[in-house]
């Protein structure tokens, strides 16, 4: 079945262009023009991926993203005219998986959508299950459990954790983790990785001052604790 997309954009012309193009690309496409409409459709239609504009009537894209992340792990691509690095970090910290800055081509949008959907699906070969202390990580199901309780991670957070946990003690640079989690399609900054790490530590209950799972190696990057 074709992936279901929700496009959220308040500019009618741009919304129509995206909808027409992505429909021709084989996607099922839903549209919304306000933040409240986006939340309603996200809850009722459960799309596989949401392309979410930052500036919206009624409720901002940031607020919409934050609310969606309370109940859903669907892919989210933030779209905005803002190019400042701080804005990108804000979007990623509240749960977006990728970030597109206007203007962008419809071809690039489709490429980003397909890349994120591939990460959402995960590998299709033999099952991989990692046991790290009280964490259980299922690569094929893209699930993480701590003491038997599932932890809700975004697709990007999951790939970062999986990359680190697969090789405890090995130090990964920020760029290595970005490439492992987001592939070559991602065009961001190294600092965005720090935002993802903060989110992961919070969700894992990892003490940032004395982390048990994800440890900082100053001047180099991060590693998964060998004792975990």
C-alpha positions as CSV (number, residue, x, y, z in Angstrom):
1,X,0.0,0.0,0.0
2,X,1.2,3.5,-0.9
3,X,2.6,5.5,2.0
4,X,0.1,8.1,3.4
5,X,1.4,11.7,3.7
6,X,0.0,14.7,5.5
7,X,1.0,18.0,3.9
8,X,0.5,21.0,6.2
9,X,1.0,24.4,4.5
10,X,-1.1,27.5,4.6
11,X,-0.2,28.9,1.2
12,X,-2.8,27.4,-1.2
13,X,-0.6,27.5,-4.4
14,X,2.3,25.8,-2.8
15,X,0.1,23.2,-1.1
16,X,-1.6,22.3,-4.4
17,X,1.8,22.0,-6.2
18,X,3.2,19.6,-3.5
19,X,0.0,17.6,-3.4
20,X,-0.2,17.2,-7.2
21,X,3.5,16.3,-7.5
22,X,3.6,13.8,-4.6
23,X,0.4,12.1,-5.8
24,X,2.0,11.5,-9.2
25,X,5.0,10.1,-7.3
26,X,2.7,7.4,-5.9
27,X,1.8,8.7,-2.4
28,X,-1.6,9.0,-0.8
29,X,-1.8,12.6,0.1
30,X,-3.9,14.4,2.7
31,X,-3.7,18.2,3.2
32,X,-4.2,20.7,6.0
33,X,-3.9,24.5,6.1
34,X,-4.0,25.2,9.8
35,X,-2.4,23.8,12.9
36,X,-5.6,22.6,14.4
37,X,-6.7,20.9,11.2
38,X,-3.3,19.2,11.0
39,X,-3.7,17.8,14.5
40,X,-7.2,16.5,13.8
41,X,-6.0,14.7,10.6
42,X,-2.9,13.4,12.3
43,X,-5.0,11.7,15.0
44,X,-7.8,10.4,12.7
45,X,-5.8,9.4,9.7
46,X,-2.5,8.3,11.3
47,X,-0.2,9.3,8.3
48,X,3.1,7.6,7.8
49,X,4.8,10.9,7.4
50,X,4.0,14.6,7.9
51,X,5.5,17.5,6.0
52,X,4.9,20.4,8.4
53,X,5.2,24.1,7.8
54,X,6.7,26.1,10.7
55,X,4.4,29.2,10.3
56,X,0.7,28.2,10.4
57,X,-2.6,29.8,11.4
58,X,-4.2,28.9,14.8
59,X,-1.2,26.8,16.0
60,X,2.4,26.9,15.0
61,X,4.2,24.0,13.3
62,X,6.4,23.7,16.4
63,X,3.4,23.4,18.7
64,X,1.8,20.9,16.3
65,X,5.0,18.8,16.2
66,X,5.2,18.8,20.0
67,X,1.6,17.6,20.4
68,X,2.0,14.9,17.7
69,X,5.1,13.6,19.4
70,X,3.1,12.9,22.6
71,X,1.2,10.1,20.8
72,X,2.9,9.2,17.5
73,X,6.3,8.3,16.1
74,X,5.4,9.0,12.5
75,X,8.1,10.8,10.4
76,X,8.0,14.6,10.5
77,X,9.8,16.9,8.1
78,X,9.7,20.6,9.2
79,X,9.5,23.1,6.4
80,X,10.3,26.8,7.0
81,X,11.6,30.0,5.4
82,X,13.9,30.3,8.5
83,X,17.6,29.4,7.7
84,X,19.1,30.1,11.1
85,X,20.8,27.1,12.7
86,X,19.1,27.8,16.1
87,X,15.7,27.3,14.4
88,X,16.8,23.9,13.0
89,X,18.0,22.8,16.5
90,X,14.6,23.8,18.0
91,X,12.7,21.8,15.4
92,X,14.8,18.7,16.0
93,X,14.7,19.0,19.7
94,X,10.9,18.9,19.8
95,X,10.8,15.8,17.6
96,X,11.2,16.6,13.9
97,X,13.3,14.0,11.9
98,X,14.4,16.3,9.1
99,X,14.3,19.9,8.1
100,X,13.7,21.7,4.7
101,X,14.4,25.4,4.2
102,X,12.3,27.3,1.6
103,X,12.7,27.6,-1.3
104,X,13.2,23.9,-2.2
105,X,12.4,21.8,-5.3
106,X,9.6,19.3,-5.3
107,X,12.2,16.7,-6.4
108,X,14.2,17.4,-3.2
109,X,11.1,17.1,-1.1
110,X,10.2,13.7,-2.6
111,X,13.8,12.6,-2.0
112,X,13.7,13.6,1.6
113,X,10.3,11.9,2.1
114,X,11.5,8.6,0.6
115,X,14.7,8.7,2.6
116,X,12.8,9.2,5.9
117,X,10.3,6.5,5.0
118,X,13.2,4.0,4.4
119,X,14.5,4.8,7.9
120,X,11.0,4.4,9.3
121,X,10.6,0.9,7.8
122,X,14.0,-0.3,9.0
123,X,15.9,-3.3,7.7
124,X,14.0,-6.1,6.1
125,X,16.5,-8.9,6.5
126,X,17.2,-11.2,9.5
127,X,16.0,-10.0,12.9
128,X,18.5,-8.2,15.1
129,X,17.9,-7.9,18.8
130,X,20.4,-6.2,21.0
131,X,20.5,-6.7,24.8
132,X,22.4,-4.0,26.7
133,X,22.0,-4.3,30.4
134,X,18.3,-3.4,31.0
135,X,17.8,-2.2,27.5
136,X,16.4,-4.3,24.7
137,X,16.7,-2.9,21.1
138,X,14.8,-4.5,18.2
139,X,16.3,-3.4,14.9
140,X,13.5,-4.9,12.7
141,X,10.6,-3.6,14.8
142,X,12.4,-0.3,15.6
143,X,11.5,-0.6,19.2
144,X,13.4,0.0,22.5
145,X,12.5,-1.4,25.9
146,X,13.9,-0.5,29.3
147,X,13.1,-3.0,32.0
148,X,10.3,-4.3,29.8
149,X,8.7,-0.9,29.2
150,X,8.7,0.5,25.7
151,X,10.4,3.8,25.2
152,X,9.0,6.0,22.4
153,X,11.8,7.3,20.2
154,X,11.7,9.1,16.9
155,X,13.1,7.3,13.9
156,X,16.3,9.4,14.1
157,X,16.7,8.9,17.8
158,X,16.3,5.1,17.3
159,X,19.0,5.0,14.6
160,X,21.4,6.9,16.7
161,X,20.9,4.7,19.7
162,X,21.1,1.5,17.6
163,X,24.4,2.7,16.0
164,X,26.0,3.4,19.4
165,X,24.6,0.3,21.2
166,X,25.8,-2.0,18.4
167,X,29.4,-1.2,19.3
168,X,29.7,-0.4,23.0
169,X,32.9,1.5,23.8
170,X,33.5,2.7,20.2
171,X,33.6,6.4,19.9
172,X,31.5,8.0,17.1
173,X,31.9,11.5,15.9
174,X,28.9,13.7,15.4
175,X,29.2,13.5,11.6
176,X,29.5,9.7,11.8
177,X,26.3,9.5,13.8
178,X,24.5,11.9,11.5
179,X,25.4,9.8,8.5
180,X,24.4,6.6,10.2
181,X,21.1,8.0,11.3
182,X,20.1,10.2,8.4
183,X,22.1,8.9,5.4
184,X,23.5,11.2,2.8
185,X,20.2,13.0,2.1
186,X,20.5,15.0,5.3
187,X,21.9,18.5,4.9
188,X,22.2,19.9,8.4
189,X,24.8,20.8,11.0
190,X,26.8,18.8,13.5
191,X,25.3,20.6,16.4
192,X,21.9,19.0,15.7
193,X,23.4,15.7,17.0
194,X,23.7,17.3,20.5
195,X,19.9,17.9,20.5
196,X,19.2,14.3,19.6
197,X,21.5,13.1,22.3
198,X,19.8,15.3,24.9
199,X,16.5,13.9,23.9
200,X,17.8,10.3,24.0
201,X,19.3,10.7,27.4
202,X,16.0,12.2,28.8
203,X,13.9,9.4,27.4
204,X,16.3,6.7,28.6
205,X,16.5,8.3,32.1
206,X,20.2,8.8,31.6
207,X,21.9,11.2,34.0
208,X,23.7,13.7,31.8
209,X,26.2,14.4,34.5
210,X,27.1,10.7,34.9
211,X,25.5,8.9,31.9
212,X,25.1,5.2,32.1
213,X,24.3,4.6,28.4
214,X,25.4,7.4,26.1
215,X,28.7,8.9,27.2
216,X,30.4,12.1,25.9
217,X,34.0,11.8,24.8
218,X,35.0,15.4,24.8
219,X,36.7,16.6,21.6
220,X,35.6,13.5,19.8
221,X,31.9,12.6,20.1
222,X,29.9,9.9,21.8
223,X,30.0,6.2,22.8
224,X,27.7,3.7,24.4
225,X,28.9,2.7,27.9
226,X,30.8,-0.7,27.8
227,X,29.3,-1.6,31.2
228,X,25.7,-1.3,29.8
